[in-house]
């Protein structure tokens, strides 16, 4: 058994929809080439506020751990 981790955290900055679609496409492309044993999916989100500029920044991250056999 082997594992492969996919994460939007390591992707270049894009708008949220494009980043998620890219993540989904990479995951689907990979699992079509191997025998999948299991997939564990995780999400996280955070809000950052800069008191000096009053700017809010929202971050989200999607990740998947794929357990597979070649």
CHARMM-style PDB file with segment names, atoms N, HN, CA, C and O in Angstrom:
ATOM      1  N   UNK     1       0.841  -1.171   0.000  1.00  0.00      PROA
ATOM      2  CA  UNK     1       0.000   0.000   0.000  1.00  0.00      PROA
ATOM      3  C   UNK     1       0.891   1.240   0.000  1.00  0.00      PROA
ATOM      4  O   UNK     1       1.931   1.276   0.658  1.00  0.00      PROA
ATOM      5  N   UNK     2       0.466   2.251  -0.746  1.00  0.00      PROA
ATOM      6  HN  UNK     2      -0.379   2.222  -1.281  1.00  0.00      PROA
ATOM      7  CA  UNK     2       1.154   3.532  -0.797  1.00  0.00      PROA
ATOM      8  C   UNK     2       0.148   4.633  -0.496  1.00  0.00      PROA
ATOM      9  O   UNK     2      -1.062   4.409  -0.526  1.00  0.00      PROA
ATOM     10  N   UNK     3       0.661   5.829  -0.205  1.00  0.00      PROA
ATOM     11  HN  UNK     3       1.644   6.012  -0.181  1.00  0.00      PROA
ATOM     12  CA  UNK     3      -0.209   6.985   0.020  1.00  0.00      PROA
ATOM     13  C   UNK     3       0.273   8.164  -0.823  1.00  0.00      PROA
ATOM     14  O   UNK     3       1.458   8.290  -1.130  1.00  0.00      PROA
ATOM     15  N   UNK     4      -0.672   9.014  -1.185  1.00  0.00      PROA
ATOM     16  HN  UNK     4      -1.635   8.911  -0.936  1.00  0.00      PROA
ATOM     17  CA  UNK     4      -0.361  10.262  -1.888  1.00  0.00      PROA
ATOM     18  C   UNK     4      -1.256  11.338  -1.287  1.00  0.00      PROA
ATOM     19  O   UNK     4      -2.448  11.124  -1.063  1.00  0.00      PROA
ATOM     20  N   UNK     5      -0.658  12.500  -1.032  1.00  0.00      PROA
ATOM     21  HN  UNK     5       0.310  12.675  -1.214  1.00  0.00      PROA
ATOM     22  CA  UNK     5      -1.402  13.601  -0.426  1.00  0.00      PROA
ATOM     23  C   UNK     5      -1.598  14.713  -1.454  1.00  0.00      PROA
ATOM     24  O   UNK     5      -0.655  15.130  -2.127  1.00  0.00      PROA
ATOM     25  N   UNK     6      -2.823  15.177  -1.559  1.00  0.00      PROA
ATOM     26  HN  UNK     6      -3.588  14.839  -1.012  1.00  0.00      PROA
ATOM     27  CA  UNK     6      -3.162  16.322  -2.402  1.00  0.00      PROA
ATOM     28  C   UNK     6      -3.605  17.442  -1.480  1.00  0.00      PROA
ATOM     29  O   UNK     6      -4.293  17.194  -0.490  1.00  0.00      PROA
ATOM     30  N   UNK     7      -3.220  18.675  -1.793  1.00  0.00      PROA
ATOM     31  HN  UNK     7      -2.661  18.876  -2.597  1.00  0.00      PROA
ATOM     32  CA  UNK     7      -3.603  19.803  -0.948  1.00  0.00      PROA
ATOM     33  C   UNK     7      -3.660  21.085  -1.767  1.00  0.00      PROA
ATOM     34  O   UNK     7      -2.795  21.335  -2.606  1.00  0.00      PROA
ATOM     35  N   UNK     8      -4.683  21.894  -1.516  1.00  0.00      PROA
ATOM     36  HN  UNK     8      -5.385  21.691  -0.833  1.00  0.00      PROA
ATOM     37  CA  UNK     8      -4.750  23.195  -2.175  1.00  0.00      PROA
ATOM     38  C   UNK     8      -3.780  24.165  -1.534  1.00  0.00      PROA
ATOM     39  O   UNK     8      -3.502  25.220  -2.105  1.00  0.00      PROA
ATOM     40  N   UNK     9      -3.263  23.841  -0.375  1.00  0.00      PROA
ATOM     41  HN  UNK     9      -3.489  22.984   0.088  1.00  0.00      PROA
ATOM     42  CA  UNK     9      -2.324  24.708   0.333  1.00  0.00      PROA
ATOM     43  C   UNK     9      -1.027  24.901  -0.450  1.00  0.00      PROA
ATOM     44  O   UNK     9      -0.394  25.952  -0.347  1.00  0.00      PROA
ATOM     45  N   UNK    10      -0.632  23.912  -1.221  1.00  0.00      PROA
ATOM     46  HN  UNK    10      -1.146  23.059  -1.306  1.00  0.00      PROA
ATOM     47  CA  UNK    10       0.623  23.989  -1.972  1.00  0.00      PROA
ATOM     48  C   UNK    10       0.427  24.490  -3.400  1.00  0.00      PROA
ATOM     49  O   UNK    10       1.379  24.530  -4.180  1.00  0.00      PROA
ATOM     50  N   UNK    11      -0.801  24.873  -3.747  1.00  0.00      PROA
ATOM     51  HN  UNK    11      -1.575  24.841  -3.113  1.00  0.00      PROA
ATOM     52  CA  UNK    11      -1.087  25.365  -5.093  1.00  0.00      PROA
ATOM     53  C   UNK    11      -0.808  26.865  -5.185  1.00  0.00      PROA
ATOM     54  O   UNK    11      -0.836  27.568  -4.175  1.00  0.00      PROA
ATOM     55  N   UNK    12      -0.541  27.353  -6.395  1.00  0.00      PROA
ATOM     56  HN  UNK    12      -0.518  26.782  -7.216  1.00  0.00      PROA
ATOM     57  CA  UNK    12      -0.359  28.801  -6.554  1.00  0.00      PROA
ATOM     58  C   UNK    12      -1.656  29.550  -6.228  1.00  0.00      PROA
ATOM     59  O   UNK    12      -2.744  28.977  -6.294  1.00  0.00      PROA
ATOM     60  N   UNK    13      -1.531  30.812  -5.883  1.00  0.00      PROA
ATOM     61  HN  UNK    13      -0.647  31.277  -5.829  1.00  0.00      PROA
ATOM     62  CA  UNK    13      -2.712  31.618  -5.555  1.00  0.00      PROA
ATOM     63  C   UNK    13      -3.620  31.742  -6.779  1.00  0.00      PROA
ATOM     64  O   UNK    13      -3.187  32.149  -7.856  1.00  0.00      PROA
ATOM     65  N   UNK    14      -4.864  31.386  -6.588  1.00  0.00      PROA
ATOM     66  HN  UNK    14      -5.215  31.055  -5.712  1.00  0.00      PROA
ATOM     67  CA  UNK    14      -5.897  31.494  -7.618  1.00  0.00      PROA
ATOM     68  C   UNK    14      -7.184  31.840  -6.896  1.00  0.00      PROA
ATOM     69  O   UNK    14      -7.245  31.803  -5.667  1.00  0.00      PROA
ATOM     70  N   UNK    15      -8.213  32.178  -7.662  1.00  0.00      PROA
ATOM     71  HN  UNK    15      -8.164  32.208  -8.660  1.00  0.00      PROA
ATOM     72  CA  UNK    15      -9.483  32.375  -6.978  1.00  0.00      PROA
ATOM     73  C   UNK    15      -9.956  31.029  -6.434  1.00  0.00      PROA
ATOM     74  O   UNK    15      -9.541  29.976  -6.920  1.00  0.00      PROA
ATOM     75  N   UNK    16     -10.807  31.067  -5.446  1.00  0.00      PROA
ATOM     76  HN  UNK    16     -11.144  31.922  -5.051  1.00  0.00      PROA
ATOM     77  CA  UNK    16     -11.210  29.874  -4.701  1.00  0.00      PROA
ATOM     78  C   UNK    16     -11.803  28.790  -5.604  1.00  0.00      PROA
ATOM     79  O   UNK    16     -11.481  27.612  -5.447  1.00  0.00      PROA
ATOM     80  N   UNK    17     -12.659  29.175  -6.543  1.00  0.00      PROA
ATOM     81  HN  UNK    17     -12.920  30.132  -6.671  1.00  0.00      PROA
ATOM     82  CA  UNK    17     -13.302  28.196  -7.424  1.00  0.00      PROA
ATOM     83  C   UNK    17     -12.272  27.505  -8.322  1.00  0.00      PROA
ATOM     84  O   UNK    17     -12.290  26.281  -8.448  1.00  0.00      PROA
ATOM     85  N   UNK    18     -11.387  28.269  -8.939  1.00  0.00      PROA
ATOM     86  HN  UNK    18     -11.373  29.263  -8.836  1.00  0.00      PROA
ATOM     87  CA  UNK    18     -10.374  27.699  -9.835  1.00  0.00      PROA
ATOM     88  C   UNK    18      -9.449  26.754  -9.077  1.00  0.00      PROA
ATOM     89  O   UNK    18      -9.087  25.689  -9.578  1.00  0.00      PROA
ATOM     90  N   UNK    19      -9.072  27.153  -7.871  1.00  0.00      PROA
ATOM     91  HN  UNK    19      -9.366  28.018  -7.465  1.00  0.00      PROA
ATOM     92  CA  UNK    19      -8.179  26.308  -7.061  1.00  0.00      PROA
ATOM     93  C   UNK    19      -8.852  24.982  -6.718  1.00  0.00      PROA
ATOM     94  O   UNK    19      -8.217  23.929  -6.781  1.00  0.00      PROA
ATOM     95  N   UNK    20     -10.142  25.026  -6.353  1.00  0.00      PROA
ATOM     96  HN  UNK    20     -10.659  25.881  -6.302  1.00  0.00      PROA
ATOM     97  CA  UNK    20     -10.846  23.802  -6.013  1.00  0.00      PROA
ATOM     98  C   UNK    20     -11.019  22.902  -7.233  1.00  0.00      PROA
ATOM     99  O   UNK    20     -10.858  21.686  -7.131  1.00  0.00      PROA
ATOM    100  N   UNK    21     -11.345  23.482  -8.380  1.00  0.00      PROA
ATOM    101  HN  UNK    21     -11.477  24.470  -8.463  1.00  0.00      PROA
ATOM    102  CA  UNK    21     -11.505  22.685  -9.606  1.00  0.00      PROA
ATOM    103  C   UNK    21     -10.182  22.032  -9.996  1.00  0.00      PROA
ATOM    104  O   UNK    21     -10.165  20.868 -10.397  1.00  0.00      PROA
ATOM    105  N   UNK    22      -9.082  22.759  -9.887  1.00  0.00      PROA
ATOM    106  HN  UNK    22      -9.096  23.704  -9.561  1.00  0.00      PROA
ATOM    107  CA  UNK    22      -7.760  22.199 -10.188  1.00  0.00      PROA
ATOM    108  C   UNK    22      -7.445  21.038  -9.247  1.00  0.00      PROA
ATOM    109  O   UNK    22      -6.968  19.989  -9.681  1.00  0.00      PROA
ATOM    110  N   UNK    23      -7.717  21.235  -7.952  1.00  0.00      PROA
ATOM    111  HN  UNK    23      -8.104  22.087  -7.599  1.00  0.00      PROA
ATOM    112  CA  UNK    23      -7.518  20.185  -6.941  1.00  0.00      PROA
ATOM    113  C   UNK    23      -8.332  18.943  -7.293  1.00  0.00      PROA
ATOM    114  O   UNK    23      -7.821  17.823  -7.268  1.00  0.00      PROA
ATOM    115  N   UNK    24      -9.590  19.156  -7.617  1.00  0.00      PROA
ATOM    116  HN  UNK    24     -10.005  20.065  -7.637  1.00  0.00      PROA
ATOM    117  CA  UNK    24     -10.486  18.047  -7.958  1.00  0.00      PROA
ATOM    118  C   UNK    24     -10.014  17.317  -9.215  1.00  0.00      PROA
ATOM    119  O   UNK    24     -10.037  16.087  -9.257  1.00  0.00      PROA
ATOM    120  N   UNK    25      -9.591  18.056 -10.231  1.00  0.00      PROA
ATOM    121  HN  UNK    25      -9.572  19.055 -10.196  1.00  0.00      PROA
ATOM    122  CA  UNK    25      -9.117  17.434 -11.470  1.00  0.00      PROA
ATOM    123  C   UNK    25      -7.847  16.619 -11.251  1.00  0.00      PROA
ATOM    124  O   UNK    25      -7.725  15.513 -11.779  1.00  0.00      PROA
ATOM    125  N   UNK    26      -6.898  17.153 -10.476  1.00  0.00      PROA
ATOM    126  HN  UNK    26      -6.998  18.051 -10.047  1.00  0.00      PROA
ATOM    127  CA  UNK    26      -5.664  16.411 -10.179  1.00  0.00      PROA
ATOM    128  C   UNK    26      -5.966  15.122  -9.424  1.00  0.00      PROA
ATOM    129  O   UNK    26      -5.379  14.077  -9.705  1.00  0.00      PROA
ATOM    130  N   UNK    27      -6.882  15.204  -8.467  1.00  0.00      PROA
ATOM    131  HN  UNK    27      -7.358  16.053  -8.239  1.00  0.00      PROA
ATOM    132  CA  UNK    27      -7.259  14.030  -7.691  1.00  0.00      PROA
ATOM    133  C   UNK    27      -7.938  12.983  -8.583  1.00  0.00      PROA
ATOM    134  O   UNK    27      -7.590  11.804  -8.520  1.00  0.00      PROA
ATOM    135  N   UNK    28      -8.889  13.395  -9.401  1.00  0.00      PROA
ATOM    136  HN  UNK    28      -9.172  14.352  -9.452  1.00  0.00      PROA
ATOM    137  CA  UNK    28      -9.586  12.470 -10.295  1.00  0.00      PROA
ATOM    138  C   UNK    28      -8.647  11.834 -11.305  1.00  0.00      PROA
ATOM    139  O   UNK    28      -8.762  10.646 -11.606  1.00  0.00      PROA
ATOM    140  N   UNK    29      -7.719  12.623 -11.829  1.00  0.00      PROA
ATOM    141  HN  UNK    29      -7.625  13.588 -11.585  1.00  0.00      PROA
ATOM    142  CA  UNK    29      -6.754  12.091 -12.789  1.00  0.00      PROA
ATOM    143  C   UNK    29      -5.879  11.020 -12.137  1.00  0.00      PROA
ATOM    144  O   UNK    29      -5.628   9.976 -12.738  1.00  0.00      PROA
ATOM    145  N   UNK    30      -5.417  11.273 -10.916  1.00  0.00      PROA
ATOM    146  HN  UNK    30      -5.621  12.121 -10.427  1.00  0.00      PROA
ATOM    147  CA  UNK    30      -4.561  10.307 -10.225  1.00  0.00      PROA
ATOM    148  C   UNK    30      -5.313   9.010  -9.902  1.00  0.00      PROA
ATOM    149  O   UNK    30      -4.804   7.920 -10.160  1.00  0.00      PROA
ATOM    150  N   UNK    31      -6.520   9.125  -9.341  1.00  0.00      PROA
ATOM    151  HN  UNK    31      -6.934  10.011  -9.132  1.00  0.00      PROA
ATOM    152  CA  UNK    31      -7.226   7.906  -8.923  1.00  0.00      PROA
ATOM    153  C   UNK    31      -7.707   7.067 -10.104  1.00  0.00      PROA
ATOM    154  O   UNK    31      -8.057   5.900  -9.931  1.00  0.00      PROA
ATOM    155  N   UNK    32      -7.728   7.646 -11.294  1.00  0.00      PROA
ATOM    156  HN  UNK    32      -7.445   8.594 -11.435  1.00  0.00      PROA
ATOM    157  CA  UNK    32      -8.108   6.855 -12.466  1.00  0.00      PROA
ATOM    158  C   UNK    32      -6.973   5.939 -12.925  1.00  0.00      PROA
ATOM    159  O   UNK    32      -7.189   5.060 -13.759  1.00  0.00      PROA
ATOM    160  N   UNK    33      -5.756   6.140 -12.382  1.00  0.00      PROA
ATOM    161  HN  UNK    33      -5.581   6.854 -11.704  1.00  0.00      PROA
ATOM    162  CA  UNK    33      -4.600   5.355 -12.823  1.00  0.00      PROA
ATOM    163  C   UNK    33      -4.143   4.311 -11.809  1.00  0.00      PROA
ATOM    164  O   UNK    33      -3.216   3.550 -12.089  1.00  0.00      PROA
ATOM    165  N   UNK    34      -4.778   4.260 -10.631  1.00  0.00      PROA
ATOM    166  HN  UNK    34      -5.531   4.878 -10.404  1.00  0.00      PROA
ATOM    167  CA  UNK    34      -4.353   3.335  -9.584  1.00  0.00      PROA
ATOM    168  C   UNK    34      -5.571   2.616  -9.000  1.00  0.00      PROA
ATOM    169  O   UNK    34      -6.716   2.984  -9.265  1.00  0.00      PROA
ATOM    170  N   UNK    35      -5.296   1.581  -8.195  1.00  0.00      PROA
ATOM    171  HN  UNK    35      -4.366   1.283  -7.979  1.00  0.00      PROA
ATOM    172  CA  UNK    35      -6.358   0.882  -7.475  1.00  0.00      PROA
ATOM    173  C   UNK    35      -6.483   1.543  -6.095  1.00  0.00      PROA
ATOM    174  O   UNK    35      -5.615   1.384  -5.237  1.00  0.00      PROA
ATOM    175  N   UNK    36      -7.567   2.277  -5.901  1.00  0.00      PROA
ATOM    176  HN  UNK    36      -8.273   2.406  -6.598  1.00  0.00      PROA
ATOM    177  CA  UNK    36      -7.767   3.039  -4.665  1.00  0.00      PROA
ATOM    178  C   UNK    36      -8.259   2.125  -3.549  1.00  0.00      PROA
ATOM    179  O   UNK    36      -9.196   1.348  -3.735  1.00  0.00      PROA
ATOM    180  N   UNK    37      -7.618   2.227  -2.391  1.00  0.00      PROA
ATOM    181  HN  UNK    37      -6.857   2.858  -2.240  1.00  0.00      PROA
ATOM    182  CA  UNK    37      -8.042   1.495  -1.202  1.00  0.00      PROA
ATOM    183  C   UNK    37      -8.986   2.362  -0.378  1.00  0.00      PROA
ATOM    184  O   UNK    37     -10.038   1.904   0.068  1.00  0.00      PROA
ATOM    185  N   UNK    38      -8.595   3.624  -0.180  1.00  0.00      PROA
ATOM    186  HN  UNK    38      -7.741   3.996  -0.542  1.00  0.00      PROA
ATOM    187  CA  UNK    38      -9.420   4.538   0.624  1.00  0.00      PROA
ATOM    188  C   UNK    38      -8.989   5.972   0.345  1.00  0.00      PROA
ATOM    189  O   UNK    38      -7.856   6.215  -0.070  1.00  0.00      PROA
ATOM    190  N   UNK    39      -9.897   6.921   0.574  1.00  0.00      PROA
ATOM    191  HN  UNK    39     -10.818   6.723   0.911  1.00  0.00      PROA
ATOM    192  CA  UNK    39      -9.595   8.342   0.452  1.00  0.00      PROA
ATOM    193  C   UNK    39     -10.081   9.033   1.716  1.00  0.00      PROA
ATOM    194  O   UNK    39     -11.235   8.879   2.114  1.00  0.00      PROA
ATOM    195  N   UNK    40      -9.192   9.797   2.346  1.00  0.00      PROA
ATOM    196  HN  UNK    40      -8.254   9.923   2.023  1.00  0.00      PROA
ATOM    197  CA  UNK    40      -9.540  10.607   3.520  1.00  0.00      PROA
ATOM    198  C   UNK    40      -9.500  12.065   3.082  1.00  0.00      PROA
ATOM    199  O   UNK    40      -8.508  12.523   2.514  1.00  0.00      PROA
ATOM    200  N   UNK    41     -10.579  12.789   3.348  1.00  0.00      PROA
ATOM    201  HN  UNK    41     -11.385  12.417   3.809  1.00  0.00      PROA
ATOM    202  CA  UNK    41     -10.724  14.160   2.886  1.00  0.00      PROA
ATOM    203  C   UNK    41     -10.795  15.091   4.090  1.00  0.00      PROA
ATOM    204  O   UNK    41     -11.414  14.762   5.102  1.00  0.00      PROA
ATOM    205  N   UNK    42     -10.161  16.247   3.976  1.00  0.00      PROA
ATOM    206  HN  UNK    42      -9.658  16.514   3.154  1.00  0.00      PROA
ATOM    207  CA  UNK    42     -10.143  17.197   5.089  1.00  0.00      PROA
ATOM    208  C   UNK    42     -10.259  18.623   4.570  1.00  0.00      PROA
ATOM    209  O   UNK    42      -9.787  18.938   3.478  1.00  0.00      PROA
ATOM    210  N   UNK    43     -10.895  19.484   5.368  1.00  0.00      PROA
ATOM    211  HN  UNK    43     -11.278  19.228   6.256  1.00  0.00      PROA
ATOM    212  CA  UNK    43     -10.967  20.911   5.046  1.00  0.00      PROA
ATOM    213  C   UNK    43     -10.579  21.717   6.272  1.00  0.00      PROA
ATOM    214  O   UNK    43     -10.738  21.267   7.407  1.00  0.00      PROA
ATOM    215  N   UNK    44     -10.074  22.904   6.029  1.00  0.00      PROA
ATOM    216  HN  UNK    44      -9.945  23.269   5.107  1.00  0.00      PROA
ATOM    217  CA  UNK    44      -9.800  23.835   7.120  1.00  0.00      PROA
ATOM    218  C   UNK    44     -10.009  25.248   6.593  1.00  0.00      PROA
ATOM    219  O   UNK    44      -9.895  25.505   5.394  1.00  0.00      PROA
ATOM    220  N   UNK    45     -10.315  26.155   7.509  1.00  0.00      PROA
ATOM    221  HN  UNK    45     -10.408  25.946   8.482  1.00  0.00      PROA
ATOM    222  CA  UNK    45     -10.487  27.553   7.101  1.00  0.00      PROA
ATOM    223  C   UNK    45     -10.006  28.459   8.229  1.00  0.00      PROA
ATOM    224  O   UNK    45      -9.977  28.069   9.396  1.00  0.00      PROA
ATOM    225  N   UNK    46      -9.630  29.674   7.851  1.00  0.00      PROA
ATOM    226  HN  UNK    46      -9.654  29.991   6.902  1.00  0.00      PROA
ATOM    227  CA  UNK    46      -9.134  30.632   8.834  1.00  0.00      PROA
ATOM    228  C   UNK    46      -9.433  32.041   8.346  1.00  0.00      PROA
ATOM    229  O   UNK    46      -9.557  32.296   7.149  1.00  0.00      PROA
ATOM    230  N   UNK    47      -9.544  32.943   9.309  1.00  0.00      PROA
ATOM    231  HN  UNK    47      -9.443  32.735  10.282  1.00  0.00      PROA
ATOM    232  CA  UNK    47      -9.746  34.355   9.003  1.00  0.00      PROA
ATOM    233  C   UNK    47      -8.631  35.137   9.678  1.00  0.00      PROA
ATOM    234  O   UNK    47      -8.348  34.934  10.858  1.00  0.00      PROA
ATOM    235  N   UNK    48      -8.005  36.020   8.935  1.00  0.00      PROA
ATOM    236  HN  UNK    48      -8.235  36.185   7.976  1.00  0.00      PROA
ATOM    237  CA  UNK    48      -6.932  36.841   9.469  1.00  0.00      PROA
ATOM    238  C   UNK    48      -7.343  38.306   9.325  1.00  0.00      PROA
ATOM    239  O   UNK    48      -7.821  38.716   8.268  1.00  0.00      PROA
ATOM    240  N   UNK    49      -7.158  39.089  10.381  1.00  0.00      PROA
ATOM    241  HN  UNK    49      -6.770  38.756  11.240  1.00  0.00      PROA
ATOM    242  CA  UNK    49      -7.522  40.502  10.358  1.00  0.00      PROA
ATOM    243  C   UNK    49      -6.303  41.349  10.686  1.00  0.00      PROA
ATOM    244  O   UNK    49      -5.633  41.125  11.694  1.00  0.00      PROA
ATOM    245  N   UNK    50      -6.022  42.315   9.838  1.00  0.00      PROA
ATOM    246  HN  UNK    50      -6.566  42.498   9.019  1.00  0.00      PROA
ATOM    247  CA  UNK    50      -4.918  43.244  10.075  1.00  0.00      PROA
ATOM    248  C   UNK    50      -5.505  44.515  10.695  1.00  0.00      PROA
ATOM    249  O   UNK    50      -6.243  45.240  10.029  1.00  0.00      PROA
ATOM    250  N   UNK    51      -5.188  44.787  11.944  1.00  0.00      PROA
ATOM    251  HN  UNK    51      -4.588  44.198  12.486  1.00  0.00      PROA
ATOM    252  CA  UNK    51      -5.767  45.919  12.672  1.00  0.00      PROA
ATOM    253  C   UNK    51      -5.333  47.262  12.095  1.00  0.00      PROA
ATOM    254  O   UNK    51      -6.063  48.245  12.218  1.00  0.00      PROA
ATOM    255  N   UNK    52      -4.167  47.324  11.471  1.00  0.00      PROA
ATOM    256  HN  UNK    52      -3.574  46.525  11.371  1.00  0.00      PROA
ATOM    257  CA  UNK    52      -3.686  48.600  10.942  1.00  0.00      PROA
ATOM    258  C   UNK    52      -4.355  48.970   9.622  1.00  0.00      PROA
ATOM    259  O   UNK    52      -4.671  50.136   9.387  1.00  0.00      PROA
ATOM    260  N   UNK    53      -4.568  47.979   8.765  1.00  0.00      PROA
ATOM    261  HN  UNK    53      -4.311  47.031   8.955  1.00  0.00      PROA
ATOM    262  CA  UNK    53      -5.181  48.271   7.462  1.00  0.00      PROA
ATOM    263  C   UNK    53      -6.661  47.899   7.424  1.00  0.00      PROA
ATOM    264  O   UNK    53      -7.348  48.188   6.445  1.00  0.00      PROA
ATOM    265  N   UNK    54      -7.147  47.270   8.466  1.00  0.00      PROA
ATOM    266  HN  UNK    54      -6.589  47.035   9.262  1.00  0.00      PROA
ATOM    267  CA  UNK    54      -8.529  46.803   8.555  1.00  0.00      PROA
ATOM    268  C   UNK    54      -8.880  45.834   7.417  1.00  0.00      PROA
ATOM    269  O   UNK    54     -10.026  45.760   6.974  1.00  0.00      PROA
ATOM    270  N   UNK    55      -7.882  45.110   6.968  1.00  0.00      PROA
ATOM    271  HN  UNK    55      -6.951  45.170   7.328  1.00  0.00      PROA
ATOM    272  CA  UNK    55      -8.103  44.147   5.894  1.00  0.00      PROA
ATOM    273  C   UNK    55      -8.381  42.774   6.490  1.00  0.00      PROA
ATOM    274  O   UNK    55      -7.681  42.324   7.397  1.00  0.00      PROA
ATOM    275  N   UNK    56      -9.392  42.127   5.977  1.00  0.00      PROA
ATOM    276  HN  UNK    56      -9.961  42.493   5.240  1.00  0.00      PROA
ATOM    277  CA  UNK    56      -9.703  40.754   6.367  1.00  0.00      PROA
ATOM    278  C   UNK    56      -9.265  39.824   5.251  1.00  0.00      PROA
ATOM    279  O   UNK    56      -9.470  40.105   4.070  1.00  0.00      PROA
ATOM    280  N   UNK    57      -8.670  38.736   5.634  1.00  0.00      PROA
ATOM    281  HN  UNK    57      -8.503  38.508   6.593  1.00  0.00      PROA
ATOM    282  CA  UNK    57      -8.248  37.745   4.650  1.00  0.00      PROA
ATOM    283  C   UNK    57      -8.796  36.386   5.069  1.00  0.00      PROA
ATOM    284  O   UNK    57      -8.557  35.925   6.185  1.00  0.00      PROA
ATOM    285  N   UNK    58      -9.529  35.757   4.168  1.00  0.00      PROA
ATOM    286  HN  UNK    58      -9.723  36.131   3.261  1.00  0.00      PROA
ATOM    287  CA  UNK    58     -10.097  34.436   4.424  1.00  0.00      PROA
ATOM    288  C   UNK    58      -9.264  33.402   3.696  1.00  0.00      PROA
ATOM    289  O   UNK    58      -8.968  33.563   2.512  1.00  0.00      PROA
ATOM    290  N   UNK    59      -8.885  32.348   4.388  1.00  0.00      PROA
ATOM    291  HN  UNK    59      -9.126  32.217   5.350  1.00  0.00      PROA
ATOM    292  CA  UNK    59      -8.109  31.252   3.801  1.00  0.00      PROA
ATOM    293  C   UNK    59      -8.853  29.950   3.993  1.00  0.00      PROA
ATOM    294  O   UNK    59      -9.393  29.684   5.067  1.00  0.00      PROA
ATOM    295  N   UNK    60      -8.879  29.138   2.948  1.00  0.00      PROA
ATOM    296  HN  UNK    60      -8.440  29.354   2.076  1.00  0.00      PROA
ATOM    297  CA  UNK    60      -9.416  27.786   3.090  1.00  0.00      PROA
ATOM    298  C   UNK    60      -8.443  26.801   2.454  1.00  0.00      PROA
ATOM    299  O   UNK    60      -7.681  27.155   1.554  1.00  0.00      PROA
ATOM    300  N   UNK    61      -8.479  25.578   2.926  1.00  0.00      PROA
ATOM    301  HN  UNK    61      -9.098  25.290   3.656  1.00  0.00      PROA
ATOM    302  CA  UNK    61      -7.584  24.551   2.433  1.00  0.00      PROA
ATOM    303  C   UNK    61      -8.352  23.245   2.330  1.00  0.00      PROA
ATOM    304  O   UNK    61      -9.066  22.854   3.253  1.00  0.00      PROA
ATOM    305  N   UNK    62      -8.200  22.584   1.211  1.00  0.00      PROA
ATOM    306  HN  UNK    62      -7.620  22.901   0.460  1.00  0.00      PROA
ATOM    307  CA  UNK    62      -8.780  21.263   1.007  1.00  0.00      PROA
ATOM    308  C   UNK    62      -7.622  20.287   0.837  1.00  0.00      PROA
ATOM    309  O   UNK    62      -6.647  20.591   0.150  1.00  0.00      PROA
ATOM    310  N   UNK    63      -7.727  19.131   1.452  1.00  0.00      PROA
ATOM    311  HN  UNK    63      -8.520  18.884   2.010  1.00  0.00      PROA
ATOM    312  CA  UNK    63      -6.686  18.131   1.275  1.00  0.00      PROA
ATOM    313  C   UNK    63      -7.304  16.737   1.241  1.00  0.00      PROA
ATOM    314  O   UNK    63      -8.380  16.495   1.787  1.00  0.00      PROA
ATOM    315  N   UNK    64      -6.591  15.837   0.585  1.00  0.00      PROA
ATOM    316  HN  UNK    64      -5.717  16.034   0.142  1.00  0.00      PROA
ATOM    317  CA  UNK    64      -7.037  14.450   0.476  1.00  0.00      PROA
ATOM    318  C   UNK    64      -5.829  13.537   0.592  1.00  0.00      PROA
ATOM    319  O   UNK    64      -4.783  13.795  -0.004  1.00  0.00      PROA
ATOM    320  N   UNK    65      -5.981  12.476   1.357  1.00  0.00      PROA
ATOM    321  HN  UNK    65      -6.831  12.267   1.840  1.00  0.00      PROA
ATOM    322  CA  UNK    65      -4.975  11.439   1.480  1.00  0.00      PROA
ATOM    323  C   UNK    65      -5.538  10.225   0.743  1.00  0.00      PROA
ATOM    324  O   UNK    65      -6.592   9.703   1.108  1.00  0.00      PROA
ATOM    325  N   UNK    66      -4.838   9.784  -0.282  1.00  0.00      PROA
ATOM    326  HN  UNK    66      -3.982  10.208  -0.578  1.00  0.00      PROA
ATOM    327  CA  UNK    66      -5.287   8.635  -1.068  1.00  0.00      PROA
ATOM    328  C   UNK    66      -4.406   7.450  -0.725  1.00  0.00      PROA
ATOM    329  O   UNK    66      -3.185   7.508  -0.867  1.00  0.00      PROA
ATOM    330  N   UNK    67      -5.034   6.374  -0.271  1.00  0.00      PROA
ATOM    331  HN  UNK    67      -6.026   6.326  -0.156  1.00  0.00      PROA
ATOM    332  CA  UNK    67      -4.324   5.111  -0.031  1.00  0.00      PROA
ATOM    333  C   UNK    67      -4.592   4.236  -1.259  1.00  0.00      PROA
ATOM    334  O   UNK    67      -5.738   4.041  -1.664  1.00  0.00      PROA
ATOM    335  N   UNK    68      -3.514   3.717  -1.837  1.00  0.00      PROA
ATOM    336  HN  UNK    68      -2.583   3.875  -1.508  1.00  0.00      PROA
ATOM    337  CA  UNK    68      -3.671   3.007  -3.113  1.00  0.00      PROA
ATOM    338  C   UNK    68      -2.645   1.902  -3.287  1.00  0.00      PROA
ATOM    339  O   UNK    68      -1.666   1.799  -2.548  1.00  0.00      PROA
ATOM    340  N   UNK    69      -2.910   1.078  -4.296  1.00  0.00      PROA
ATOM    341  HN  UNK    69      -3.706   1.162  -4.896  1.00  0.00      PROA
ATOM    342  CA  UNK    69      -1.949   0.067  -4.778  1.00  0.00      PROA
ATOM    343  C   UNK    69      -1.711   0.346  -6.248  1.00  0.00      PROA
ATOM    344  O   UNK    69      -2.609   0.788  -6.965  1.00  0.00      PROA
ATOM    345  N   UNK    70      -0.496   0.083  -6.685  1.00  0.00      PROA
ATOM    346  HN  UNK    70       0.233  -0.276  -6.103  1.00  0.00      PROA
ATOM    347  CA  UNK    70      -0.196   0.308  -8.117  1.00  0.00      PROA
ATOM    348  C   UNK    70      -0.653  -0.864  -8.937  1.00  0.00      PROA
ATOM    349  OT1 UNK    70      -0.491  -0.865 -10.157  1.00  0.00      PROA
TER     350      UNK     70
END
